[in-house]
């Protein structure tokens, strides 16, 4: 009896769950930047708190819209209340994704993002409205991101090096000007 009374006296807590309206395949197709069919190879948890996400790596066999790599990484919110997609490794999905910015500052990258609300289909069979798929681009999307990040870091390093070199040259010019005074050699 005391246990029942304790349960009644504990205030209920709100449960927040993903809540999104259904979306038709034709609408999902229109709203997406990229649509493809692929098998989940790996999932990686990235970040903490509100910035936490899951990077889902797919082995892509068919592309229906956009530019998609053979190995495509798609980001999804980690938090279930943000409608994050959490597929099982080895499962095959038709993914509807949009381009989004993940990360902040100099670590921000543009990548494909999806959620449970995007119209994804947990099946190896693509809806007929998608038409006939084409092969993906060779390579891996995250290798492209690494290449872009390397280019940014190299450009930043060259800019800093160039500024440092110009500063040294300017200080040298000032020092030479201070040492060389007109009329000093005429005595």
N, C-alpha and C positions, 0 to 999 in steps of 0.2 A: 504494500500500500504506500509506503514511504517513497519507493522508487517511482511509482506512478505520479505521486505528488511532485517529486523533483522534476520530472519530465514536463509536467504542466507549468511549473514555475519558471523554467528556462525560456527566455524569450527567443522566438524564432529568428534565424538570420536569413537575410536575403540570399537567394541563389541566383547568380548571374550566369546565363548561358547564351550561347550564340543564337541570335534571333534575326533571321533574314528571310525575306519572302522568296518563294520559288522563282526561278528564272527560266525562261524558255531557251532552248538551244539556239534558236535564231537570234534572240536578243543577246545571249552570251557571246555568240560569234561576232555580232556587230560591235559589242563593247570591248572586245579583246584585241590586244596588239598581236598576240601569238596564240595559235591553237595547235596542239600536237598530241600524238599518242606515244606513251612511253612506259617503261617498266622502272619502278623505283629501285635504284641501286644502293642508295645510302641516304641517311638523314644526319644532319649535324646541327646541334643547338648552338646558337651564337648570341652573344650579348646578355644583358641582365635587365630586369625591371621592365619598363615600358618599351625599351628598345630590343627586347628579346625576340628572336625569330628562329625558325627552323629552316635551314637550307636543305632542300630536297633535290637530290641528284637523280636524274632520269636517264635511261638509255633510250633514246628516241628512235622510233622506226618509221613514223609517218608525220609529215608536217602539213597542216591544212591552211595555215595563215601565218604570215610573218617570217622572221629569220630565227631559226632554231638550230642549235648545234646537236651533233650526234650524242654528246654528253651535255645535257642542259641542267643547270642549277636554277631552281625556282625558289624564291623566298616566300615564307608564309608566317603570319604572326604566331608566336609561341603560345600565347594565352588563348585558351578555348573561348573566353568571352569575346575575343576579337575575331572569332570565327576562323582560327588557324586550321589549315589542312594538316592532318597527321596520318598519312597513308602507311600501310605496312610495307616493309622492304620486300621486294619480289612481286608486289601487286602491280597490275597494269591499269593505267588511267588515261582518259582523254582530258587534257588540261587546257583550260581557258585562262590565259594570263595577260596582264597589262604591264607596261614598262613602269617602273617605279624607282625611286632613289632609296637605297638602303645605306645606313650608316650616317655619320655626321662629319662635317669639316672636310679635311683633306682625305679622310678615309671613306667618303661617300662614293658609292658606285651605282651606276644604272644597271638594273637587272630586272628580270621578269618576276612578278609577284602574283600570288593567287590566294584565295580564301575559299572557305566552304560555300560562300555566296556567289562564286564566279560562274557556276554552272558545270563544274567538273563532273565527269562521268567515271565511276569506278568500274570500268569494264574494258575488256580488250576490244570490244566492238565499237567503232565510231558511229555516231548517228549519221544517217544517210544525207542529211542536209549539208554536211561538211564536204561532200564530194569525194573525189579521189585524192589521196594524199601524195606528197612528193617526198623524196629523200631529204634528210636533214643535211646541214652544212657539216663538213668534216671538222673534227676537233672538239674542244670542250669550252663551254661558255666562261667558266671561271679562269681558264688559261688566258682568254681574251681580257678579262678583268685584270688579271695579274700583269699582263703586258701593258695595259693602259696605266695601271698604278706605277709600274716601273718607269714608264715614260714620264709620268708626272714627277716622280721622285728625281729622275735624272735631270729633267728640265729645271726643277727647283734647285738642285745641287749646282747646275751650271750657272743659274742666275746668281746664286749666292757667291760662287767662285768668281764670276765676272765682276760683281760689285766689290768684292774684296780686292781683286786685282786693280780695278780702277782707283780704289782708295789708296792703295800702295803707290801707284803711279802719281796720283795727285799729291801725296805727302812728299814723294821724291822731288816733284817739280817745285813745291814750296821750299823744300830744303835747299835745292840748287839756287833758287831765286834769292834766298837769304844769304847764301855764301857768295854769290856773284853779285857784286855791286858795281854799277858803272863808275868808271874813274878809278877804281881800286888798282888796276894794273898800270895806269898811266904814271904813277909816281916814280 
